[in-house]
């Protein structure tokens, strides 16, 4: 998907537009900037080529000298750049044995209450460490939110769409024990794994004391997840000095991303995320599929409708997008170009402290079709090489009455 939309990206604009229109037609509550600003004029081919040549000169230099970006006033942004080395916490240091154990546990559905759901069930390596669904559908839980990829989760200050976990250890423990997900209990997990000679050997190699405890299960899985990082995209090649890694359209898209498209306001730094929470106007307040996001965790009215900014590395392979999974990439770009959705209060909502207020960082952009194609082309340069690892062999766990 370098110079146009892929089949997958082209499909959903009608769906995205339908959402905009539906929102705008819901009484007087919501208006969508469906028209936004009129698109700016498209440029002739020779003008685009000349602009790309100038940009190639500018962006071949050190990122510290790249053209000044256009971001909203007051935003503390960081320049795009390569991923840093993963910083493993002092209370869960890295070891190859621990990461290997964590990978096996990550693939083992027997940890879940029903014995059918593993971490990999929703974070599949062949699906860019997500699940490809609109929303997650674990047994016993009403589908609600899109599954985030765990790629580069090691660099995120908070995890889950609502930020309820502040570390990978908290994320793993939540996924394992949440009644709507794997629904495991620490006692059962410890008993189950302790009955396996294979797991006893793996834990003895990963932990000096060797005992199998639930905190060590969590630590091992988190240790493995910190090894799931990218950094091998064509954009990374470009950052390493390979000027030919990006086409002219992709260079134009990079400059748009940093400037006129204002993407850098929230999607900056090595992971292309500010790690913060923003309201995009998609909380469906007072209607089916209502989701107040961060507010359910903090209970602060200002957080109503806010969700975590996802990183954009590998974004062309982790769709559908947004917390509700309603949009593919073309729809996302067009929604941002329109300034997203602005909800209006009914009279009875004038003093409602929970009424979600869209982020003031959003506004119509007036980009044309060339611009949107160029942005999509740049985002495709963030793709990681496809990875098709074989799942690990799981240790045998004898039946409770079978002995060892």
Secondary structure, DSSP 8 states (H G I E B T S, - for coil): --SS--HHHHHTHHHHHHHHHHHHTSTTTEEE-SS-S-------HHHHHHHHHHHHHHHTS-GGGS------TT---------------GGG---HHHHHHHHHHHT-GGGSTTS---HHHHSBGGGTTB--SSS---TTS---S-----TTGGG-SSBSTT--BSSHHHHHHHHHH-TTTT---HHHHHHHHHT-HHHHHHHHHHSSS----HHHHHHHHHHHHTT-----SHHHHHHTT-GGGS-HHHHHHHHHHHTTT-GGGTS-TTTT--S-EEE-S-S-TTSTT---BTHHHH--GGGTTEEE----TTGGGS-SBSTT--B-HHHHHHHHHTT-EEE---GGGTT-TT-----TT-------HHHHHHHHHHHHTT-----------------TTS--
